[in-house]
Amino acid sequence: MIVQRVVLNSRPGKNGVPMAENFRLEQSTIADTVQAGQVRVKTLYLSVDPYMRCRMNEDTGSDYLQPWQLSEVADGGGIGVVEESKHQNLAKGDFVTSFTWPWQTVAILDGNSLQKLVPQLVNGRLSYFLGAAGITGLTALLGIREKGHVAVGANQTMVVSGAAGACGSLAGQIGRLEGCSRVVGIAGTDEKCSILVQEMGFDAAINYKKGDVAKQLRELCPGGVDVYFDNVGGDISDAVISQMNQNSHIILCGQISQYNKDVPYPPPLPADTEKIRKEKNITRERFLVLNYMDKQEASVLQLCQWIQEGKLKVRETVVEGLANIGAAFQSMMNGGNIGKQIVSVSK
Ligand SMILES: NC(=O)c1ccc[n+]([C@@H]2O[C@H](COP(=O)([O-])OP(=O)(O)OC[C@H]3O[C@@H](n4cnc5c(N)ncnc54)[C@H](OP(=O)(O)O)[C@@H]3O)[C@@H](O)[C@H]2O)c1
């Protein structure tokens, strides 16, 4: 059978900016028959995520991430529908997902590598399983629960960077649901800031491309910052840390502003910021959602319940067509997305 797939065409280099041209669409063939234990799936949705930037390097810098190989099909979070099954637990028409879904229109996969999805849990919005009810939602929820020290009634102020992105937009809302009394977001455009406040219930939002972030934080967080959900690192995080309270907590979710640089993860803080962190006894422990997968099932149910109740507002930026996945990745890395960046492959 002839299929379309997307392969890694070239590496941007450890210090390079990733471009759509780093990926290539090509035709390929898959077997006409499905073997015992396998299923043939049609791809519906693919996820593009910042961690993929590391997979474009020959050495990802992480033992849990494998590099993509040149001229080989790329992979990541994906959702599809079973077209033919020789796996005992999967049937034609089932919706399934995997963290290692090939960027391919149709694929033959090992049935044991797939998780069955229940569309009703997300009001039929299947792609949410890649975002708010998937690894993104889990990252926001478990990051807050494992590293945030958020407590109901403690009158805490949370600041979120990368706040209009996939994790950030959920983290601010979950911070509120878990008990924070004030939530302030930091994002890269006025439109994003307005969505955060008007749609997602943030108390305020700062456009970091306009004006002094530390000064605006002083005005917007008069009691200081107790919890910082950090998606970006760099200058923005230095400004937030300068406004943090004694014994406060950083949720070290990601450092996207550093991903096109050849630096270790997590990148060390500049000396003056590190001095503040130490003096104020601010925690900054590494957080990796994959270390908490024992909590996946219960946490996904919690996220789905909030979505169904309308307590968690979900935004997606959907790009149509497998051919556009490289452009979608490039755009997301440059702030083109609001909420989760999804690629719809069905059309
Ligand atoms: N720890 C974990 O287990 C885990 C799991 C998933 C994701 N993550 C991390 O969480 C972070 C957010 O991931 P996501 O999926 O939610 O991505 P995302 O926020 O949806 O997309 C990236 C966003 O980051 C912002 N950005 C890009 N470059 C920036 C820069 N130099 N300075 C400030 N902001 C910049 C852009 O928005 P602006 O317009 O605001 O610039 C962009 O839209 C990433 O660092 C990712 O690696 C960690």
The ligand as a Gaussian input file, in Angstrom:
#p B3LYP/6-31G(d) Opt

LIG

0 1
 N        8.664000      18.577000      32.086000
 C        7.917000      17.864000      31.287000
 O        7.668000      16.691000      31.517000
 C        7.348000      18.528000      30.071000
 C        6.314000      17.934000      29.318000
 C        5.788000      18.645000      28.240000
 C        6.313000      19.877000      27.903000
 N        7.340000      20.389000      28.634000
 C        7.900000      21.730000      28.348000
 O        6.901000      22.677000      28.611000
 C        7.165000      23.844000      27.849000
 C        5.906000      24.252000      27.124000
 O        5.542000      23.222000      26.218000
 P        4.213000      23.325000      25.389000
 O        3.955000      22.038000      24.743000
 O        3.194000      23.965000      26.237000
 O        4.646000      24.334000      24.237000
 P        3.898000      25.650000      23.859000
 O        3.999000      26.514000      25.065000
 O        2.557000      25.331000      23.341000
 O        4.679000      26.307000      22.669000
 C        5.800000      26.990000      22.832000
 C        5.512000      28.472000      23.170000
 O        6.669000      28.980000      23.849000
 C        6.799000      30.369000      23.612000
 N        8.197000      30.684000      23.310000
 C        8.931000      30.238000      22.279000
 N       10.161000      30.749000      22.339000
 C       10.196000      31.543000      23.428000
 C       11.182000      32.358000      24.029000
 N       12.412000      32.457000      23.505000
 N       10.874000      33.024000      25.154000
 C        9.646000      32.936000      25.680000
 N        8.651000      32.186000      25.162000
 C        8.935000      31.497000      24.048000
 C        5.917000      30.702000      22.419000
 O        4.872000      31.559000      22.835000
 P        5.103000      33.135000      23.104000
 O        4.297000      33.865000      22.095000
 O        4.564000      33.335000      24.476000
 O        6.564000      33.444000      22.987000
 C        5.367000      29.350000      21.964000
 O        4.045000      29.423000      21.538000
 C        8.318000      23.512000      26.919000
 O        9.490000      24.060000      27.447000
 C        8.344000      21.999000      26.946000
 O        9.614000      21.501000      26.670000
 C        7.849000      19.744000      29.686000

